[in-house]
Amino acid sequence: MKEKRNIYCLKALTVAAVICFAGCSDDFLKDKKVYGSYDSSVVYENYETATSRVDYLYQCLLPSATGGSNALTDITSAGGDDDFSKCTEEYGGYSAFNNPSEILTIQTVPDYFYVINGETSPWGRIRECNDVIEGVTGSATLSKEEKELLLGQAHFFRAWRYYLLVKMYGGVPIVDHVQNPVIGDGNGENLVIPRSSTKDCVKFICDDLDLAASYLPARWPNDGQDYGRITSGAALALKGRTLLLYASPLFNRADNTERWKDAYEANEAAITALKAGNFGLAYESDGGTSNAKKWAQMFATYTGADEGVFITLYNNISPVASQNVHKYNLWEQGIRPGNINGSGGKTPTSELIDLFPMADGKKPTESEYDYHHNKFFMNRDPRFYRTFAFPGVEWQFNSGDVDFSGETMVNLCPSRYKSGNDYELWNYCWYATEAERDDANKSGFAADMLGTKNRGIYVRKRSNDDPTSSLNVFSDKSSGDQQGFRRSAAPYMEIRYAEVLLNLAESACGAGGSYHAEGVKALKAVRGRVGYTESNNYGLDAAIETDRAKLFEAILYERQIELAFEGKRAYDMRRWMLFDGGVGQGNLNPSWALTGFGGNTCNYLGVTSMNDRGKRHRIEVYIDDLGSAADSSDPLKDVERPAALTLNEKIGTEADGTTIANATVKAVCDFYDTYFKRKDISVDGNVVDVNPVFQPRYYFLGLRQSAQQTNATLYQTIGWEDYSHGGMGTFDPLAE
């Protein structure tokens, strides 16, 4: 790939400076130099300055808690309602990838491969990694140990950036050195590199990660200073994720068992390295108590941080003039309702809510518990209550010294709430007319000053709802960089231990034979953390003990629940071709037809393809009585609300299936029975015969026209128009 010679500004912020969290030493603010047009003979001859150079890679390449890092081309889906997640059961609405009215072309396909800005393009990022690798390797003064620690991190980040590319495109150009356009054949032809095969790219990634794992510690000795740096376990976990991708149906149409075995061995090695570094399932023995309270805490605290394998850290310090030292996690701001100075919240689909397990761990259609369509929160998996927020629950936070009687809060927040410790969600709706109320596509006006900005049910996953926590600094500012919950230092886990276990489980299932039992064991470990036990086989179908397809389906379902709103579902659906089961791939290229998995992954797993599910919906909880679009017209304004659920209660029935022992839960249920109804409103438009459709060729994205204009050796992917060479693309991501 052709790269520019631009020397980019290198901000010499150590990891502690870039990603320090609340409570750390403030030494990172002191004596920090900025390396602009740096002299490599100086930077790489001193461990401190060389470390600062490596820390720039963290600044550029760490994934963001809200998706991406510092540029569009660094995109990683992280749980928000982005173009990827809108193709799943997590969020509704048309995106670039499922809009049947706007089929992507090489002029309109999202570009994660090439951008004009060389610094923020994937190739600019890769160049930075190559520069560090060459500079450290060539240093005459750094010790062998120092070199290995620095190189291990650089090789990891180069592999990470290539993984993001291969995941979307298959084979891409491999650039393993710093290209210098000043030195060459005069025409720069040596700088223009064609696409390598996917197989070669996967090998390149794995080689980098093997080297990184051999150089890096299982845990850094100085955890207070170096917590968040890449470890050997993180490198092997990314290798395991990469090989699982390569073993999955997207790349493994014939279901080659050897690929599954390679993935298993990589994930097994990752587990071994992580255990050596004292990483594991956070709160393994009591994660499910109080409706998964501790399970939820690991996303918003550092107490359970041993779950985090590849993480991004944040701080909540006040901005410092002329210094870019603050780094906020904006997830909390994004999921909080507008009537408490949040950005308005995120809306899950009713399909996902109806899909979550019941309290016995089984799907609602298979459970011994009756599923209440209106009281959908009863008898659910413990994680349900920490994944969603609904009318009648507390959703506390630390509001610090913010005066709720001040002008900003009075205009935003109901007067009944005096602090974050009081906050409850009561977002039921009413309508102005019977026609609107009875129209399945009409939304009402919500209580508690939410008005027309109601989300129905809210995403609560990864929220910091501890009113004593100091990770969030709440503000009554109504706009700007410090609005509401923006100053959050909660960490973000791109890879966590539970995912590595599920990666191990899936690869073991694929490998089959003696590996199968290891897959069952790993799956049960993840479920056991939230309270399921051997007494009911962890809520699992007994058939998974011997049936490969049923075990695959159970693992993918568990990923859908455990990893909900963490940016994993869309990629799982791509890996398993769950949008259409892989049907029609042979029309793009005869060799692409699935010969494994029964020729249709959806039929193999026993699930309905996403393209055949029709429209998705959101839940709106409403009341029959009518009123105008004003808070003062709330038909229930004079009705005393019950105490909201703290989520510490048993939110379910007794053995008889009807008795509710907890008085608070019973009062909320009675309130629902007396006043509330449920409406499922389409979030995919109201045109009857127009539904979301993921096109077969989208599994491998085509190169945007601008990329081919820059590098004539880039052949287009099969299924997409080839701008440079005419006709349709000929590059085969599946060819070896």
PELIN-V714612 format. One record per backbone hydrogen bond with DSSP energy under -0.5 kcal/mol. NH is the residue of the N-H (numbers start at 0). CO is the residue of the C=O. E is the energy in kcal/mol with one decimal. If there is no record, write none. Layout:
NH CO E
NH CO E
This chain:
7 5 -0.7
9 34 -2.8
10 8 -0.7
11 9 -0.8
11 32 -0.7
12 10 -2.5
13 11 -0.6
16 13 -0.6
17 13 -3.1
18 14 -3.0
19 15 -0.7
23 20 -1.9
27 24 -0.5
28 25 -1.9
29 26 -2.0
32 30 -0.6
34 9 -2.0
34 32 -0.5
35 33 -0.8
37 35 -1.8
39 37 -0.7
41 38 -2.0
42 38 -2.5
43 39 -1.9
44 41 -1.2
45 42 -0.7
49 45 -2.7
50 46 -2.3
51 47 -1.8
52 48 -1.8
53 49 -2.1
54 50 -2.6
55 51 -1.1
56 52 -0.6
56 53 -1.4
57 53 -1.0
58 54 -2.0
59 55 -2.2
60 56 -2.9
61 57 -2.1
63 67 -4.0
66 63 -1.5
67 75 -1.5
68 70 -0.7
69 59 -0.6
73 70 -1.7
74 71 -1.7
81 79 -1.7
85 81 -2.1
86 83 -1.8
87 84 -1.8
90 84 -1.1
97 94 -1.0
98 94 -0.9
99 97 -0.8
101 98 -1.1
107 104 -0.6
108 104 -2.5
111 109 -0.7
117 115 -0.8
120 116 -1.0
124 120 -2.1
125 121 -2.5
126 122 -2.1
127 123 -1.8
128 124 -1.8
129 125 -2.7
130 126 -2.6
131 127 -2.1
132 128 -2.6
133 129 -2.7
134 130 -2.8
135 131 -2.9
136 132 -2.0
137 133 -2.1
138 135 -1.2
146 142 -2.7
147 143 -2.2
148 144 -2.0
149 145 -2.1
150 146 -3.2
151 147 -2.5
152 148 -1.1
153 149 -1.8
154 150 -2.9
155 151 -1.7
156 152 -2.2
157 153 -2.0
158 154 -2.2
159 155 -2.7
160 156 -2.2
161 157 -2.0
162 158 -2.7
163 159 -1.9
164 160 -1.2
165 161 -2.9
166 162 -2.4
167 163 -0.7
167 164 -0.8
168 164 -2.6
169 165 -2.0
174 172 -0.7
175 173 -0.6
178 176 -0.6
180 178 -0.5
182 179 -1.0
183 181 -0.6
190 187 -1.7
191 188 -0.9
192 190 -0.8
195 171 -1.6
198 734 -0.5
200 196 -2.2
201 197 -2.8
202 198 -2.1
203 199 -2.4
204 200 -2.6
205 201 -2.6
206 202 -2.8
207 203 -2.0
208 204 -2.2
209 205 -2.7
210 206 -2.2
211 207 -2.4
212 208 -2.6
213 209 -1.8
214 210 -1.3
215 211 -2.0
222 220 -1.2
224 221 -0.5
225 221 -3.2
226 222 -1.5
228 225 -2.3
231 216 -2.3
234 230 -2.0
235 231 -2.2
236 232 -2.2
237 233 -2.2
238 234 -1.8
239 235 -2.5
240 236 -2.3
241 237 -2.5
242 238 -2.6
243 239 -1.9
244 240 -2.1
245 241 -1.9
246 242 -1.5
247 243 -1.2
247 244 -0.5
249 574 -2.2
250 244 -0.5
250 247 -1.3
251 247 -2.3
254 251 -1.6
258 255 -0.8
259 255 -1.0
260 256 -2.1
261 257 -2.3
262 258 -2.2
263 259 -2.4
264 260 -2.6
265 261 -1.9
266 262 -2.4
267 263 -2.8
268 264 -2.1
269 265 -1.9
270 266 -2.3
271 267 -2.1
272 268 -2.3
273 269 -2.8
274 270 -2.5
275 271 -1.8
276 272 -1.1
277 274 -1.8
278 273 -3.0
279 305 -1.5
281 279 -0.5
283 280 -1.0
285 282 -0.6
286 282 -1.3
286 528 -0.6
287 528 -0.8
288 285 -1.0
290 287 -0.5
291 287 -1.7
292 288 -2.0
293 288 -0.5
294 286 -1.4
295 291 -2.1
296 292 -1.5
297 293 -1.2
298 295 -1.5
299 296 -1.3
300 296 -0.9
304 301 -1.1
306 303 -1.7
307 304 -1.5
308 494 -2.5
309 494 -2.1
311 491 -2.7
313 488 -0.6
314 326 -3.1
319 322 -0.7
322 319 -2.3
324 322 -1.6
328 487 -2.7
329 327 -0.8
333 329 -1.7
334 330 -1.7
335 331 -1.3
339 336 -1.2
340 337 -1.2
341 336 -1.8
342 332 -3.0
343 335 -2.2
344 333 -0.8
344 335 -0.6
347 345 -0.6
347 456 -0.5
348 88 -0.6
348 89 -1.0
349 616 -2.5
351 88 -0.6
352 348 -1.6
353 349 -2.6
354 350 -0.8
355 351 -1.4
357 361 -3.0
358 378 -2.2
360 357 -2.3
365 362 -2.3
366 362 -1.2
371 369 -0.6
372 370 -0.7
375 373 -1.1
377 374 -1.8
378 650 -2.3
379 376 -0.6
379 650 -0.5
380 356 -2.2
383 380 -2.1
384 380 -0.6
384 381 -0.8
385 382 -0.7
386 382 -0.6
386 383 -1.0
387 383 -1.9
388 457 -2.5
391 424 -3.8
392 389 -0.8
392 424 -0.9
393 644 -2.9
394 422 -2.0
396 419 -0.7
398 396 -0.8
401 398 -2.0
403 401 -0.8
403 417 -0.5
405 402 -1.7
409 405 -2.5
410 406 -1.7
411 407 -0.6
411 408 -0.7
412 408 -3.7
416 413 -1.7
417 415 -0.7
421 418 -1.6
422 419 -0.7
424 392 -2.9
425 423 -0.7
428 620 -2.0
429 444 -1.6
430 624 -0.6
436 432 -2.0
437 433 -2.4
438 434 -0.7
438 435 -0.7
439 437 -0.6
441 438 -1.7
444 429 -2.8
445 450 -2.5
446 427 -2.3
449 446 -1.4
450 445 -1.6
452 449 -2.6
453 450 -0.5
456 454 -1.6
457 388 -2.8
458 345 -2.0
459 386 -2.9
460 386 -1.4
462 459 -1.6
464 462 -1.0
466 464 -0.7
468 465 -1.6
472 486 -2.5
473 397 -0.6
473 471 -0.7
474 483 -1.5
482 479 -1.5
483 474 -0.6
483 476 -1.2
485 482 -2.5
486 472 -0.5
487 485 -2.4
488 470 -2.0
491 311 -2.5
493 309 -2.0
493 491 -0.7
494 309 -1.6
496 306 -2.7
498 495 -0.8
499 495 -1.7
500 496 -2.3
501 497 -2.2
502 498 -2.8
503 499 -2.4
504 500 -2.6
505 501 -2.4
506 502 -2.3
507 503 -2.4
508 504 -2.2
509 505 -2.2
510 506 -2.2
511 507 -1.8
514 511 -1.9
515 512 -1.2
517 514 -1.0
518 514 -1.4
519 515 -1.8
520 516 -2.2
521 517 -2.2
522 518 -2.1
523 519 -2.3
524 520 -1.7
525 521 -1.6
526 522 -1.9
527 523 -2.8
528 524 -1.3
529 525 -0.5
529 526 -0.9
530 527 -1.7
531 526 -1.5
535 532 -1.1
536 533 -1.7
537 532 -3.1
538 535 -1.5
539 536 -2.1
543 540 -1.9
544 541 -1.6
545 542 -1.5
546 542 -2.8
547 545 -0.7
550 546 -2.0
551 547 -2.6
552 548 -2.4
553 549 -2.2
554 550 -2.3
555 551 -2.5
556 552 -2.1
557 553 -2.2
558 554 -2.4
559 555 -1.8
560 556 -1.4
561 557 -3.1
562 558 -1.9
563 560 -1.2
565 562 -1.4
567 562 -0.6
571 567 -2.1
572 568 -2.5
573 569 -1.7
574 570 -2.9
575 571 -2.2
576 573 -0.9
577 572 -2.4
579 576 -0.8
580 576 -1.8
582 579 -1.2
584 581 -1.6
586 583 -0.9
587 583 -0.7
587 584 -0.9
588 584 -1.9
591 588 -2.5
592 589 -1.1
594 252 -1.1
595 252 -2.6
598 595 -2.1
599 596 -1.6
600 580 -2.0
603 599 -2.4
604 600 -2.1
605 601 -1.5
606 601 -2.4
609 577 -2.4
610 578 -2.2
611 608 -1.1
612 609 -1.5
617 680 -2.2
619 678 -2.8
621 619 -0.6
621 676 -2.4
622 428 -2.1
623 674 -0.5
626 430 -2.3
629 627 -2.3
632 629 -1.8
633 630 -1.6
636 633 -2.0
638 635 -1.8
644 391 -2.8
650 648 -1.0
651 649 -1.6
653 658 -2.5
656 653 -2.2
660 658 -0.6
665 661 -2.5
666 662 -2.3
667 663 -2.1
668 664 -2.6
669 665 -2.8
670 666 -2.0
671 667 -2.3
672 668 -2.8
673 669 -2.3
674 670 -2.6
675 670 -0.7
675 671 -1.3
676 621 -2.5
678 619 -2.2
680 617 -2.6
680 678 -0.7
682 615 -2.4
683 615 -0.6
687 685 -0.5
689 686 -1.4
690 688 -0.7
692 97 -1.9
694 692 -0.6
697 694 -1.9
698 695 -1.1
699 696 -0.8
700 167 -2.1
700 698 -0.5
704 105 -2.6
706 703 -1.5
707 703 -1.1
708 704 -1.9
709 705 -1.1
710 706 -1.5
713 710 -1.7
714 712 -0.8
717 730 -2.4
719 716 -1.9
721 726 -2.8
722 720 -0.8
725 721 -1.4
728 716 -0.5
728 719 -3.0
729 715 -0.9
730 715 -3.2
732 730 -0.7
734 731 -1.2
